[in-house]
Amino acid sequence: MKKIKNEAALSKKAIQVGENYALKRGYNGFSATMSANEKTEAIYRLLVLDKLIVGLPADKEDLPSMKHKLALWIQKHLPKDDPLLK
């Protein structure tokens, strides 16, 4: 897995955008006490289900890989001049 510049910030942004996407889609499972790791997994699985990202193989499905996939996903959807891409 190749490290992405600003991967932590991109993952955080992906969680924010993914949470909004999930809520608009009708997902009510997010709560104030839900951890970022739980949100990451829920958003990852939702995006795979909706075929917006390609799922990881079952043996490689761990939290760092999910965060990496979300970072790649949001990186493709941010405007070219976004500060996270610099």
Helices and strands as residue ranges (DSSP letters): H 7-25, H 36-49, G 58-60, H 63-77, G 83-85
